Amino acid sequence: MKPKFEIEGARFPTTDCSFQASRNRWDGYSGDEWDFGRPNLGREYLVESARERTKEMIVLGILLLAAAWPSVLVIVEVFRLHHRQ
């Protein structure tokens, strides 16, 4: 059995005239603003990048403290030796 074609003769398939391009109500005119469910994408990106930047700054601070710790100990020992004399 062959599949039935939707176009028979000169008739074309019906068109859905109630298509809605956005999630808002359909008023027949889309306007200049398109809403695809992510209206604050730029803001979401900035918030996420701020979170990542905060994590990176914490890790950098830990690394700087670990690197500066021997220098701090040397300075403390120099002062301690100087005050003994």
Residue pairs with C-beta under 8 A, 6 or more apart in sequence:
6 13
7 13
18 26
20 26
21 30
21 34
22 30
22 34
22 35
22 36
23 35
23 36
23 37
24 35
38 44
